[in-house]
Amino acid sequence: MEADDSHRKVLINLVTTKMPFGKYKGYFVSDLPEHYLVWYHSKGFPAGSLGMLLNTIYEIKLNGLEKILEPIKREFRR
């Protein structure tokens, strides 16, 4: 059960955390364009929690799984 809670927290963070810098400053991490995530993937994601979130959303988009975020967006973005 703890693993499910930690995974849910990551998904919540993806839809509520905003990019703190760069061309897409202020965009929710989950809304970053795929080309930007591909660029970061080739350059290297930053260290820390932001890098983990960017890598996670990259994998979600790469695998066409964005729909899993829709219910979380509806619940946490009011």
N, C-alpha and C positions, 0 to 999 in steps of 0.2 A: 504494500500500500504506500509506503514511503517513496518508492521509485515513481509511482504514478503521480504523487503530489509534487515531486521535484520536476517531473516532466511538464506537468500542468503549469507550474510556476514559470518555467522557461517559455512556454507558449504564451502565457500572459505577458511576460516581459517583451516578447517579440512584438506584440500588438500595442504596447503602451510606452515603450522606450523610444525616444526620438534621437535621431542622429545628432550628436553634439557639435559636429564640425563639417567642413567641406562643402562641396557643391550641393549636397542634399541635406544640409543642416536643417533641422526642424521636421524632417520627414520621419514618420514612424519606421522603425527598422523593417517591419513586415511589408511596408509599401515601397521600399527601395527598388528601383528598376533592376531587372536581371543583369543587364549589361554592366552596371556598376558593381554588382556582386561578383561577376565573372572577373572584372578588372581587379578587384580586391583579392580574389582567389589566386590570381596569377602573381600579384604583388606580395601577398602575404597579409593575412588578417592581423589587426592590432592585438596586442596582448590583453589579457584580462576578460572581463565579462562582456565588453562590447565586441571583442573579437569572437568570442564564443557565440554571441547572438548573430553576428554577421555570417559566421560559418553555418550556423543552424538554418538560417533563412535561405542561404545559398543552397543547401542540400534539399530543403523543402521545395524550393522553386525548381531546382534541377530535376527533381523527381515528380513534378507536377502535382504536388500535394497542398497547394495553397488553400483549397477548400476546407481543410481541417481547421484553419484559422478563423473562418467566417463566424461560427457561433461564439468564439471567444471575443472577437471584435464587437459583436452585438452586445455581449454582456459587459465588457469593460470599457468600451468607448462610448460614453454617453454625453 
